[in-house]
């Protein structure tokens, strides 16, 4: 993880300082208001306005970044955080505090979004999960430590407001001294709340209750503690237990949720937290540490509920929809965070401080009932198809770009001045531009793929010449270069195939497979071009067979990695059938063996490959002769062993494509069924 964290160290330093300030305010604000004689329900209203600001920040962040850029937006929001804290030291007027909490929530939300965008600039597909984990640990650590700064001065004084404001201002320093300019701001798509709810009702309801429960506890615990006569260091232990529990408990919860039905895990967790909240009002009769343990458990469940609800939602979404769904999920979480302090503070005002825990119990009973209802409405997703659990911090709304479950879109950085010069030169002198590009990449390797992509888009640039020049500079990245050029100019992909095979590159097969995956609309055309090249060169059948088997293995890995919701849009089966047709034209004698190997590698393609087999063995005139009959019978026999669960669908596909084969198919099916009936079962007995 160290190598992933080192580049954005300045960013994480700013996060740490900012969250130290935020953690301090979480305890100081409600306690200070309570000392000043402000009513409990008014304190709840003031605290809930923080979540309103957080919600507004999520709405306007992207527009602000486009208008002013990352560094200026962060500078402004850090200054606003400092102002919102210092202004609270001027007066205990609830109206002023409410406005400042609104401003504080807005500024914190935008600041964290800026950090997430900036961290994504340093992320790769392999390291973004590490960066997300590091960011969440820094946020939680800052909030946890910040709360204990409450003990540095009496809470009724204004000293700690000054300290909080100073910390918020200091958060600017690491960022301002960083050399980073910030990534390009891209358009963010968003799904509607109704759409997300229809896809995963429990996921959205879970996010709402997570905000409702967690922020009821975080907001009102200091008020509860003060009412119970807890003060000083012991008071900070209450909030500290909640913050730490909400983070640390996510690790065992994540372990369980990835191995069992999530809805059952949620129900068990909520039931355990319900019991903890029920006992909590009597815990002080035993010892403060008993109460702290119960608070840590309950807050741990509430914090885990947010993360597990996101995973539950992602289980029902396509990968391309995950980022768009985060907006509505964060919004309902924020709505819960708004209502939580309002409801708990009003109840505490009229029925006493213990009602905080009784309200939490009532809310969890409602949630538990809904979970049981949803379990009865929909079958559980198989465990192996569940989306991975990712830890989410108490502030909510972690960066979508860093979430390893979402699609990875590499941040596009502007070309350097010298690279821009090469692109301009390519408009008039393509060969000279390619030569210049090689020199630029040799001096600055990160320019390799962006410059290759930019040059390949220019009319007149020879893709084979560009491929050759860039491969000389970075031979170990030939596959990436081929993919970049193919994406920029798909029409020239077949020329790259020709160059790779003519060069006899050791990684030619891998590069061709990568190109076919990179531009799936032309995948079949790319593979067919490779097979045609083999045929023109009179390559040995074993060479073609090895190439096809390697590519089929690539497709198999791709299909296996697909999420359940993405399978409907995948066209790998049709693509594989097209490849099969192209190969059998070059190697007709391998048609049956190839169909078997393709179906074994990608069982979901069985019907499409079978149809292609029938067309291959019957020819253009659809003649069903003895050769075709033998081939289809052999195919049925092969697949009965390879994919028995699909044999009846395959039989139907053959008959639909070639009705004349019905008798042969029927006979093959009877033989298979008789074999199944006579096969011994697990206890050695035969079926009759």
C-alpha positions as CSV (number, residue, x, y, z in Angstrom):
1,X,0.0,0.0,0.0
2,X,2.9,2.3,0.6
3,X,3.7,2.8,-3.1
4,X,0.0,3.7,-3.7
5,X,-0.2,6.2,-0.9
6,X,3.1,8.1,-1.3
7,X,2.2,10.2,-4.4
8,X,-1.0,11.8,-2.8
9,X,0.6,12.3,0.6
10,X,-0.1,16.0,0.6
11,X,-3.8,15.4,-0.2
12,X,-4.1,12.9,2.7
13,X,-2.4,15.4,5.0
14,X,-5.0,18.0,4.1
15,X,-7.7,15.5,4.8
16,X,-6.3,14.6,8.2
17,X,-6.0,18.3,9.3
18,X,-9.5,19.1,8.1
19,X,-11.1,16.1,9.8
20,X,-9.3,16.9,13.1
21,X,-11.2,20.2,13.0
22,X,-14.5,18.4,12.1
23,X,-14.1,15.8,14.8
24,X,-13.6,18.5,17.4
25,X,-16.8,20.3,16.3
26,X,-18.8,17.1,16.5
27,X,-18.4,17.1,20.3
28,X,-17.9,20.8,21.0
29,X,-21.0,22.2,19.3
30,X,-23.8,20.3,21.1
31,X,-22.1,20.6,24.5
32,X,-21.4,24.3,24.1
33,X,-25.1,24.9,23.1
34,X,-26.3,22.8,26.0
35,X,-24.2,24.8,28.5
36,X,-25.5,28.0,27.1
37,X,-29.1,26.9,27.9
38,X,-30.3,26.2,24.3
39,X,-33.2,23.7,24.2
40,X,-32.5,20.1,23.1
41,X,-34.8,20.3,20.1
42,X,-33.1,23.4,18.9
43,X,-29.7,21.7,19.2
44,X,-31.1,18.9,17.1
45,X,-32.2,21.4,14.4
46,X,-28.9,23.1,14.4
47,X,-27.1,19.7,14.0
48,X,-29.4,18.5,11.3
49,X,-28.6,21.6,9.1
50,X,-25.0,20.2,8.7
51,X,-26.5,17.3,6.7
52,X,-28.6,19.8,4.7
53,X,-25.3,21.5,3.7
54,X,-23.7,18.1,3.0
55,X,-26.6,17.4,0.6
56,X,-26.3,20.7,-1.2
57,X,-22.6,20.2,-1.5
58,X,-23.1,17.0,-3.4
59,X,-25.4,18.8,-5.8
60,X,-23.2,21.7,-6.6
61,X,-19.6,20.3,-6.4
62,X,-19.2,19.4,-10.1
63,X,-20.4,22.9,-11.2
64,X,-18.0,24.6,-8.9
65,X,-15.1,22.5,-10.1
66,X,-15.8,23.3,-13.7
67,X,-16.1,27.0,-12.9
68,X,-13.0,27.5,-10.7
69,X,-10.8,24.3,-10.7
70,X,-9.8,22.0,-7.9
71,X,-7.2,24.2,-6.1
72,X,-9.4,27.3,-5.9
73,X,-12.5,25.4,-4.9
74,X,-10.6,23.6,-2.1
75,X,-9.1,27.0,-0.9
76,X,-12.5,28.5,-0.8
77,X,-14.2,25.6,1.0
78,X,-11.4,25.4,3.6
79,X,-11.8,29.1,4.3
80,X,-15.5,28.6,4.6
81,X,-15.0,25.8,7.1
82,X,-12.8,28.1,9.2
83,X,-15.3,30.9,9.0
84,X,-18.2,28.7,9.9
85,X,-16.3,27.5,13.0
86,X,-15.0,30.9,14.2
87,X,-18.4,32.6,13.7
88,X,-19.9,30.1,16.2
89,X,-17.5,31.5,18.9
90,X,-19.0,35.0,18.5
91,X,-22.4,34.2,19.8
92,X,-24.6,31.2,20.9
93,X,-27.5,32.5,18.8
94,X,-29.2,29.3,17.4
95,X,-30.0,31.1,14.1
96,X,-26.3,32.0,13.6
97,X,-25.2,28.5,14.5
98,X,-27.8,26.9,12.2
99,X,-26.6,29.0,9.2
100,X,-22.9,28.2,10.1
101,X,-23.6,24.5,10.4
102,X,-25.3,24.6,7.0
103,X,-22.3,26.4,5.6
104,X,-19.9,23.9,7.3
105,X,-21.7,20.9,5.9
106,X,-21.6,22.4,2.4
107,X,-17.9,23.2,2.6
108,X,-16.9,19.9,4.1
109,X,-18.8,18.0,1.5
110,X,-17.2,19.9,-1.4
111,X,-13.8,19.7,0.2
112,X,-14.0,15.9,0.5
113,X,-15.3,15.6,-3.1
114,X,-12.3,17.7,-4.3
115,X,-9.9,15.3,-2.4
116,X,-11.6,12.3,-4.0
117,X,-11.3,13.7,-7.5
118,X,-7.6,14.6,-6.8
119,X,-6.8,11.1,-5.4
120,X,-8.4,9.5,-8.5
121,X,-5.8,11.3,-10.5
122,X,-3.1,9.2,-8.8
123,X,-5.1,6.0,-8.9
124,X,-4.7,3.1,-11.3
125,X,-7.1,0.2,-11.7
126,X,-5.0,-1.8,-9.2
127,X,-4.3,0.9,-6.6
128,X,-7.6,2.8,-6.3
129,X,-8.9,0.4,-3.7
130,X,-5.8,1.0,-1.6
131,X,-6.2,4.8,-2.0
132,X,-9.8,4.6,-0.9
133,X,-8.9,2.5,2.1
134,X,-6.1,5.0,3.1
135,X,-8.5,7.9,2.7
136,X,-11.2,6.3,4.8
137,X,-8.7,5.5,7.6
138,X,-7.3,9.1,7.6
139,X,-10.9,10.5,7.8
140,X,-11.8,8.2,10.7
141,X,-8.5,8.8,12.4
142,X,-8.9,12.5,12.1
143,X,-12.4,12.6,13.5
144,X,-11.5,10.2,16.3
145,X,-8.4,12.1,17.5
146,X,-10.1,15.5,16.9
147,X,-12.8,14.7,19.4
148,X,-10.3,14.3,22.2
149,X,-9.0,17.9,21.5
150,X,-12.3,18.9,23.2
151,X,-10.4,18.5,26.5
152,X,-7.8,21.1,25.8
153,X,-10.0,23.9,27.2
154,X,-13.3,24.4,29.0
155,X,-16.2,23.8,26.6
156,X,-18.0,27.0,27.7
157,X,-15.0,29.1,26.4
158,X,-14.3,30.1,22.9
159,X,-10.8,28.8,22.8
160,X,-11.6,25.6,21.0
161,X,-13.5,27.4,18.3
162,X,-10.3,29.3,17.6
163,X,-8.4,26.0,17.5
164,X,-10.9,24.5,15.1
165,X,-10.7,27.5,12.8
166,X,-6.9,27.4,12.8
167,X,-7.0,23.7,11.9
168,X,-9.4,24.3,9.0
169,X,-7.1,27.0,7.7
170,X,-4.0,24.8,8.1
171,X,-5.6,22.2,5.9
172,X,-4.9,24.5,3.0
173,X,-1.1,24.4,3.4
174,X,-0.3,20.9,2.1
175,X,-2.7,21.3,-0.8
176,X,-1.4,24.7,-1.7
177,X,2.2,23.5,-1.7
178,X,1.4,20.4,-3.8
179,X,2.4,20.5,-7.5
180,X,-0.9,19.0,-8.6
181,X,-3.2,20.9,-10.8
182,X,-6.2,18.6,-10.5
183,X,-7.7,16.2,-13.0
184,X,-10.1,17.2,-15.8
185,X,-13.7,17.4,-14.6
186,X,-15.9,15.0,-16.4
187,X,-19.7,14.9,-16.7
188,X,-21.3,12.6,-14.1
189,X,-24.4,10.7,-14.9
190,X,-27.0,10.0,-12.2
191,X,-29.9,7.6,-11.9
192,X,-33.2,8.7,-10.5
193,X,-34.2,7.7,-7.0
194,X,-37.2,5.8,-8.3
195,X,-34.9,3.8,-10.7
196,X,-32.5,2.8,-7.9
197,X,-35.3,1.9,-5.5
198,X,-37.0,-0.3,-8.1
199,X,-33.7,-2.2,-8.7
200,X,-32.8,-2.5,-5.0
201,X,-35.5,-1.5,-2.5
202,X,-33.6,-2.8,0.5
203,X,-30.4,-1.1,-0.6
204,X,-32.0,2.3,-0.7
205,X,-34.0,1.9,2.5
206,X,-30.9,0.6,4.2
207,X,-28.9,3.8,3.2
208,X,-31.7,6.0,4.6
209,X,-31.8,4.2,7.9
210,X,-28.0,4.2,8.1
211,X,-28.0,8.0,8.0
212,X,-31.0,8.2,10.3
213,X,-29.5,5.9,13.0
214,X,-25.9,6.9,12.8
215,X,-26.4,10.6,12.8
216,X,-29.0,10.4,15.6
217,X,-26.4,8.8,17.7
218,X,-23.4,10.9,16.6
219,X,-25.3,14.2,16.9
220,X,-27.0,13.6,20.3
221,X,-24.6,11.5,22.2
222,X,-22.8,14.5,23.7
223,X,-26.1,16.0,24.8
224,X,-27.1,12.6,26.3
225,X,-23.8,12.4,28.1
226,X,-24.0,15.9,29.5
227,X,-27.5,15.2,30.7
228,X,-26.3,12.1,32.5
229,X,-23.6,14.1,34.3
230,X,-20.7,12.8,32.1
231,X,-18.2,15.5,31.3
232,X,-14.6,16.1,30.2
233,X,-12.5,13.2,28.9
234,X,-15.3,10.7,29.6
235,X,-17.7,12.7,27.4
236,X,-15.3,12.5,24.5
237,X,-15.1,8.8,25.0
238,X,-18.8,8.5,24.2
239,X,-18.4,10.1,20.7
240,X,-15.0,8.4,20.3
241,X,-16.5,5.0,20.8
242,X,-19.2,5.7,18.2
243,X,-16.7,6.9,15.6
244,X,-14.3,4.1,16.2
245,X,-17.0,1.4,16.3
246,X,-18.6,2.7,13.1
247,X,-15.4,2.2,11.3
248,X,-13.7,-0.9,12.8
249,X,-16.7,-3.1,12.9
250,X,-17.0,-2.8,9.1
251,X,-14.1,-5.2,8.6
252,X,-15.7,-8.3,10.3
253,X,-19.1,-7.3,8.8
254,X,-17.5,-7.1,5.3
255,X,-16.0,-10.5,5.8
256,X,-19.4,-12.0,6.7
257,X,-21.3,-10.2,4.0
258,X,-19.1,-11.5,1.3
259,X,-19.7,-15.1,2.4
260,X,-23.3,-15.2,3.4
261,X,-26.7,-13.8,2.2
262,X,-26.4,-10.1,2.8
263,X,-30.1,-9.7,3.9
264,X,-29.6,-12.3,6.6
265,X,-26.4,-10.6,7.8
266,X,-28.2,-7.2,7.9
267,X,-31.1,-8.7,9.9
268,X,-28.7,-10.4,12.4
269,X,-26.7,-7.2,12.8
270,X,-29.8,-5.0,13.3
271,X,-31.2,-7.5,15.9
272,X,-27.9,-7.4,17.8
273,X,-27.8,-3.6,17.7
274,X,-31.4,-3.5,18.8
275,X,-30.5,-5.5,21.9
276,X,-27.5,-3.2,22.6
277,X,-29.6,-0.1,22.4
278,X,-32.3,-1.6,24.6
279,X,-29.7,-2.3,27.4
280,X,-27.7,1.0,26.9
281,X,-29.9,3.2,29.2
282,X,-29.2,0.9,32.2
283,X,-25.5,0.4,31.4
284,X,-24.3,3.3,33.5
285,X,-25.5,1.4,36.6
286,X,-22.6,-1.0,36.0
287,X,-19.8,1.0,34.5
288,X,-19.1,3.7,31.9
289,X,-17.1,1.1,29.9
290,X,-20.2,-1.0,29.5
291,X,-22.0,1.9,27.9
292,X,-19.0,2.6,25.7
293,X,-19.0,-1.0,24.5
294,X,-22.7,-1.0,23.7
295,X,-22.4,2.4,21.8
296,X,-19.4,1.0,19.8
297,X,-21.4,-2.1,18.8
298,X,-24.5,-0.1,17.8
299,X,-22.6,2.6,15.9
300,X,-20.6,-0.2,14.3
301,X,-23.8,-1.7,12.9
302,X,-25.1,1.7,11.8
303,X,-21.9,2.5,10.0
304,X,-21.8,-1.0,8.4
305,X,-25.4,-0.7,7.3
306,X,-24.5,2.1,5.0
307,X,-21.7,0.2,3.3
308,X,-23.6,-3.1,3.1
309,X,-26.6,-1.3,1.7
310,X,-24.4,0.1,-1.1
311,X,-23.1,-3.4,-1.8
312,X,-26.7,-4.8,-1.8
313,X,-27.7,-2.1,-4.3
314,X,-24.6,-2.8,-6.5
315,X,-25.6,-6.5,-6.6
316,X,-28.6,-5.5,-8.8
317,X,-26.9,-3.0,-11.1
318,X,-24.7,-3.2,-14.1
319,X,-21.2,-2.0,-13.5
320,X,-21.7,1.0,-15.8
321,X,-24.6,2.0,-13.5
322,X,-22.8,1.9,-10.2
323,X,-21.3,5.4,-10.3
324,X,-24.7,6.8,-11.4
325,X,-26.5,5.1,-8.5
326,X,-24.2,6.6,-5.9
327,X,-25.8,10.0,-6.2
328,X,-29.3,8.8,-5.1
329,X,-27.8,6.6,-2.4
330,X,-25.8,9.4,-0.9
331,X,-28.9,11.7,-1.1
332,X,-31.1,9.3,0.9
333,X,-28.3,8.8,3.4
334,X,-28.1,12.6,3.8
335,X,-31.9,12.8,4.2
336,X,-31.7,10.3,7.0
337,X,-28.8,12.3,8.6
338,X,-31.1,15.4,8.5
339,X,-34.1,13.7,10.1
340,X,-32.1,11.7,12.7
341,X,-31.0,14.6,15.0
342,X,-34.4,16.3,14.6
343,X,-36.4,13.3,15.7
344,X,-34.1,12.3,18.5
345,X,-33.6,15.8,20.0
346,X,-37.4,16.5,20.1
347,X,-38.1,13.2,21.8
348,X,-35.3,13.8,24.3
349,X,-36.7,17.2,25.1
350,X,-40.0,15.8,26.2
351,X,-39.2,12.3,27.5
352,X,-35.6,12.6,28.8
353,X,-32.2,11.6,27.5
354,X,-32.7,7.8,27.7
355,X,-35.3,8.2,24.9
356,X,-32.4,8.5,22.4
357,X,-31.8,4.8,22.7
358,X,-35.5,3.9,22.8
359,X,-36.0,5.8,19.5
360,X,-33.1,3.9,18.0
361,X,-34.7,0.7,19.1
362,X,-38.0,1.7,17.5
363,X,-36.4,2.6,14.2
364,X,-34.5,-0.7,14.1
365,X,-37.7,-2.6,14.7
366,X,-39.2,-0.9,11.6
367,X,-36.0,-1.7,9.6
368,X,-36.0,-5.3,10.8
369,X,-39.6,-5.8,9.7
370,X,-38.8,-4.4,6.3
371,X,-35.8,-6.7,5.9
372,X,-37.9,-9.7,6.7
373,X,-40.5,-8.5,4.2
374,X,-37.9,-8.1,1.4
375,X,-36.4,-11.6,2.1
376,X,-39.8,-13.0,1.3
377,X,-40.1,-11.0,-1.9
378,X,-37.0,-12.0,-3.7
379,X,-34.6,-15.0,-3.8
380,X,-31.1,-14.4,-2.6
381,X,-28.4,-13.9,-5.1
382,X,-25.8,-16.7,-5.1
383,X,-23.0,-15.9,-2.8
384,X,-20.3,-16.1,-5.5
385,X,-22.2,-13.5,-7.6
386,X,-22.5,-10.9,-4.8
387,X,-20.6,-7.7,-5.2
388,X,-17.7,-7.1,-2.9
389,X,-18.1,-5.1,0.3
390,X,-16.1,-1.9,0.5
391,X,-15.6,0.1,3.8
392,X,-17.3,3.5,3.9
393,X,-16.5,6.2,6.4
394,X,-18.8,8.1,8.8
395,X,-18.9,11.2,6.5
396,X,-20.5,9.1,3.7
397,X,-20.2,9.6,0.0
398,X,-16.8,8.2,-0.7
399,X,-15.4,8.9,-4.1
400,X,-16.9,6.8,-6.8
401,X,-13.8,7.0,-8.9
402,X,-11.8,5.2,-6.2
403,X,-14.4,2.5,-5.5
404,X,-12.8,-0.7,-7.0
405,X,-16.2,-2.1,-7.9
406,X,-17.1,0.7,-10.4
407,X,-15.8,0.9,-13.9
408,X,-12.3,2.3,-14.1
409,X,-12.0,5.3,-16.4
410,X,-8.5,6.4,-16.5
411,X,-8.1,10.2,-15.9
412,X,-7.2,11.9,-19.2
413,X,-4.4,14.4,-18.7
414,X,-3.6,17.1,-21.2
415,X,-0.6,16.5,-23.4
416,X,2.6,18.3,-22.8
417,X,3.7,21.2,-25.0
418,X,6.2,19.0,-26.9
419,X,3.5,16.3,-27.4
420,X,1.1,18.9,-28.7
421,X,3.8,20.0,-31.2
422,X,4.0,16.4,-32.5
423,X,0.3,16.3,-33.0
424,X,0.3,19.6,-34.9
425,X,3.2,18.4,-37.0
426,X,1.3,15.2,-37.9
427,X,-1.3,17.2,-39.8
428,X,1.3,18.1,-42.4
429,X,4.3,15.6,-41.9
430,X,3.0,12.4,-40.4
431,X,6.3,10.5,-40.6
432,X,8.3,13.3,-39.0
433,X,5.6,13.5,-36.3
434,X,6.0,9.8,-35.5
435,X,9.8,10.2,-35.2
436,X,9.4,13.2,-32.9
437,X,6.8,11.3,-30.9
438,X,9.3,8.5,-30.3
439,X,11.9,10.9,-29.0
440,X,9.3,12.5,-26.7
441,X,8.2,9.2,-25.3
442,X,11.8,8.1,-24.8
443,X,12.3,11.2,-22.6
444,X,9.0,11.1,-20.9
445,X,7.5,7.5,-20.8
446,X,4.1,8.5,-19.4
447,X,3.3,10.2,-22.7
448,X,3.4,6.8,-24.5
449,X,-0.3,5.9,-24.6
450,X,-1.9,9.4,-24.7
451,X,0.4,10.5,-27.6
452,X,-0.1,7.2,-29.4
453,X,-3.9,7.7,-29.1
454,X,-3.7,11.3,-30.2
455,X,-1.6,10.6,-33.3
456,X,-3.6,7.6,-34.4
457,X,-6.7,9.9,-34.6
458,X,-5.1,12.1,-37.3
459,X,-5.8,11.3,-40.9
460,X,-2.7,10.3,-42.8
461,X,-0.8,8.8,-39.9
462,X,0.2,5.2,-40.8
463,X,-1.0,3.1,-37.9
464,X,1.6,0.4,-38.6
465,X,4.4,2.9,-38.7
466,X,3.2,4.4,-35.4
467,X,2.9,0.9,-33.9
468,X,6.5,0.1,-35.0
469,X,8.0,3.3,-33.6
470,X,6.3,3.1,-30.2
471,X,7.0,-0.6,-29.9
472,X,10.7,0.1,-30.3
473,X,10.5,2.5,-27.4
474,X,8.4,0.3,-25.1
475,X,8.4,-3.3,-26.4
476,X,7.0,-4.6,-23.1
477,X,3.9,-2.5,-23.6
478,X,3.1,-3.6,-27.1
479,X,-0.4,-4.8,-26.1
480,X,-1.3,-1.5,-24.5
481,X,0.0,0.4,-27.5
482,X,-2.1,-1.7,-29.9
483,X,-5.2,-1.2,-27.8
484,X,-4.7,2.6,-27.7
485,X,-4.2,2.9,-31.5
486,X,-7.1,0.6,-32.2
487,X,-9.4,2.7,-29.9
488,X,-8.3,5.9,-31.6
489,X,-8.7,4.5,-35.2
490,X,-10.8,1.3,-35.2
491,X,-10.7,1.2,-39.0
492,X,-6.9,0.6,-38.9
493,X,-7.1,-2.3,-36.3
494,X,-6.7,-4.9,-39.0
495,X,-3.5,-3.2,-40.2
496,X,-2.1,-3.6,-36.7
497,X,-3.0,-7.3,-36.7
498,X,-1.0,-7.6,-40.0
499,X,2.0,-5.8,-38.5
500,X,2.0,-7.9,-35.3
501,X,1.9,-11.2,-37.1
502,X,4.4,-10.1,-39.8
503,X,6.8,-9.0,-37.1
504,X,6.4,-12.3,-35.3
505,X,6.1,-10.6,-32.0
506,X,6.1,-13.0,-29.0
507,X,3.1,-11.2,-27.5
508,X,1.2,-10.9,-30.9
509,X,-1.6,-13.2,-29.8
510,X,-2.1,-11.3,-26.5
511,X,-2.0,-8.0,-28.3
512,X,-4.6,-9.1,-30.9
513,X,-6.9,-10.4,-28.1
514,X,-6.5,-7.1,-26.3
515,X,-7.5,-5.2,-29.3
516,X,-10.6,-7.3,-29.9
517,X,-11.6,-6.8,-26.2
518,X,-10.9,-3.0,-26.4
519,X,-13.1,-2.4,-29.4
520,X,-15.8,-5.2,-29.1
521,X,-17.8,-3.9,-32.1
522,X,-14.9,-4.9,-34.3
523,X,-13.7,-7.9,-32.3
524,X,-14.8,-10.5,-34.8
525,X,-13.3,-8.5,-37.7
526,X,-9.9,-8.4,-35.8
527,X,-9.9,-12.1,-35.1
528,X,-11.0,-12.9,-38.7
529,X,-8.1,-10.7,-40.0
530,X,-5.7,-12.7,-37.9
531,X,-7.0,-16.1,-39.2
532,X,-6.9,-14.8,-42.7
533,X,-3.3,-13.8,-42.2
534,X,-2.5,-17.3,-40.9
535,X,-4.2,-18.8,-44.0
536,X,-2.3,-16.5,-46.4
537,X,1.0,-17.4,-44.7
538,X,0.1,-21.2,-44.9
539,X,0.5,-21.4,-41.2
540,X,0.4,-24.8,-39.6
541,X,-3.1,-25.8,-38.3
542,X,-1.6,-26.1,-34.8
543,X,-0.6,-22.4,-34.9
544,X,-4.1,-21.4,-35.8
545,X,-5.6,-23.7,-33.2
546,X,-3.3,-22.3,-30.4
547,X,-4.3,-18.8,-31.4
548,X,-8.0,-19.6,-31.3
549,X,-7.7,-21.5,-28.0
550,X,-5.8,-18.6,-26.4
551,X,-8.5,-16.2,-27.6
552,X,-11.3,-18.4,-26.4
553,X,-9.6,-18.6,-23.0
554,X,-9.6,-14.8,-23.0
555,X,-13.3,-14.7,-23.7
556,X,-13.9,-17.3,-21.0
557,X,-12.1,-15.2,-18.4
558,X,-14.1,-12.2,-19.5
559,X,-17.5,-14.0,-19.2
560,X,-16.5,-15.5,-15.8
561,X,-15.7,-12.0,-14.5
562,X,-19.1,-10.6,-15.6
563,X,-21.5,-9.5,-12.9
564,X,-25.0,-11.0,-13.1
565,X,-26.6,-7.7,-14.1
566,X,-24.1,-7.3,-16.9
567,X,-24.7,-10.6,-18.6
568,X,-27.8,-9.6,-20.5
569,X,-25.8,-6.9,-22.4
570,X,-22.8,-9.1,-23.1
571,X,-22.5,-10.3,-26.7
572,X,-19.6,-12.8,-26.2
573,X,-21.8,-15.7,-27.3
574,X,-22.6,-14.1,-30.7
575,X,-19.0,-13.0,-31.0
576,X,-17.7,-16.5,-30.3
577,X,-20.1,-17.9,-33.0
578,X,-18.7,-15.4,-35.5
579,X,-15.1,-16.4,-34.6
580,X,-16.1,-20.1,-35.0
581,X,-17.5,-19.5,-38.4
582,X,-14.3,-17.7,-39.5
583,X,-12.1,-20.5,-38.2
584,X,-14.1,-23.3,-39.7
585,X,-13.8,-21.7,-43.1
586,X,-10.0,-22.0,-42.8
587,X,-10.0,-25.3,-40.9
588,X,-13.3,-27.2,-41.8
589,X,-11.9,-30.5,-40.5
590,X,-11.7,-29.0,-37.0
591,X,-15.3,-27.9,-36.8
592,X,-16.6,-30.5,-34.3
593,X,-13.5,-30.3,-32.0
594,X,-13.6,-26.5,-32.1
595,X,-17.3,-26.4,-31.2
596,X,-16.7,-28.6,-28.2
597,X,-13.7,-26.6,-26.9
598,X,-15.6,-23.3,-27.3
599,X,-18.6,-24.6,-25.5
600,X,-16.6,-26.1,-22.7
601,X,-14.8,-22.8,-22.2
602,X,-17.9,-20.6,-22.5
603,X,-21.0,-22.8,-21.7
604,X,-23.4,-19.8,-22.2
605,X,-22.4,-19.8,-25.9
606,X,-23.5,-23.4,-26.5
607,X,-26.6,-22.5,-28.6
608,X,-24.9,-19.9,-30.7
609,X,-21.9,-22.1,-31.5
610,X,-24.2,-25.0,-32.2
611,X,-26.1,-23.0,-34.8
612,X,-22.8,-22.0,-36.4
613,X,-21.7,-25.6,-36.4
614,X,-24.9,-26.7,-38.2
615,X,-24.4,-24.0,-40.8
616,X,-20.8,-25.0,-41.3
617,X,-21.4,-28.7,-41.8
618,X,-24.5,-28.3,-44.0
619,X,-22.9,-25.6,-46.3
620,X,-24.5,-22.8,-48.2
621,X,-27.2,-25.0,-49.7
622,X,-28.3,-26.4,-46.3
623,X,-27.7,-30.0,-47.5
624,X,-28.1,-32.5,-44.6
625,X,-26.0,-35.4,-45.8
626,X,-24.2,-38.2,-44.0
627,X,-21.2,-36.0,-43.1
628,X,-23.5,-33.4,-41.5
629,X,-25.4,-36.1,-39.7
630,X,-22.2,-37.6,-38.3
631,X,-20.9,-34.2,-37.2
632,X,-24.1,-33.2,-35.4
633,X,-24.4,-36.6,-33.7
634,X,-20.8,-36.3,-32.5
635,X,-21.4,-32.7,-31.4
636,X,-24.4,-33.9,-29.3
637,X,-22.4,-36.6,-27.7
638,X,-19.5,-34.3,-26.9
639,X,-21.8,-31.6,-25.3
640,X,-23.8,-34.2,-23.4
641,X,-20.6,-34.8,-21.4
642,X,-19.4,-31.2,-21.4
643,X,-22.6,-29.2,-20.6
644,X,-25.3,-31.8,-19.8
645,X,-27.5,-29.1,-18.2
646,X,-27.8,-27.4,-21.6
647,X,-28.2,-30.5,-23.8
648,X,-31.9,-30.1,-24.3
649,X,-31.6,-26.4,-25.3
650,X,-28.8,-27.4,-27.7
651,X,-31.0,-30.1,-29.2
652,X,-33.9,-27.6,-29.7
653,X,-31.4,-25.2,-31.4
654,X,-30.2,-27.8,-33.8
655,X,-33.8,-28.9,-34.8
656,X,-34.8,-25.2,-35.2
657,X,-31.9,-24.5,-37.5
658,X,-32.0,-27.8,-39.4
659,X,-35.3,-29.7,-39.1
660,X,-33.9,-32.6,-41.1
661,X,-31.7,-33.4,-38.1
662,X,-34.6,-34.1,-35.8
663,X,-34.3,-37.9,-35.9
664,X,-30.5,-37.9,-35.2
665,X,-31.0,-35.4,-32.4
666,X,-33.9,-37.4,-30.9
667,X,-31.8,-40.6,-31.0
668,X,-28.8,-38.8,-29.4
669,X,-31.1,-37.4,-26.6
670,X,-32.5,-40.9,-25.9
671,X,-29.0,-42.4,-25.6
672,X,-28.0,-39.6,-23.3
673,X,-31.1,-40.0,-21.1
674,X,-30.6,-43.8,-20.9
675,X,-27.0,-43.2,-19.9
676,X,-28.1,-40.8,-17.2
677,X,-30.7,-43.2,-15.9
678,X,-28.2,-46.0,-15.6
679,X,-25.4,-43.9,-14.1
680,X,-24.6,-44.7,-10.5
681,X,-25.5,-42.1,-7.9
682,X,-23.4,-40.9,-5.0
683,X,-24.1,-44.1,-2.9
684,X,-23.2,-46.4,-5.8
685,X,-26.8,-47.3,-6.7
686,X,-28.0,-47.2,-10.2
687,X,-31.1,-45.1,-11.3
688,X,-33.8,-47.1,-13.1
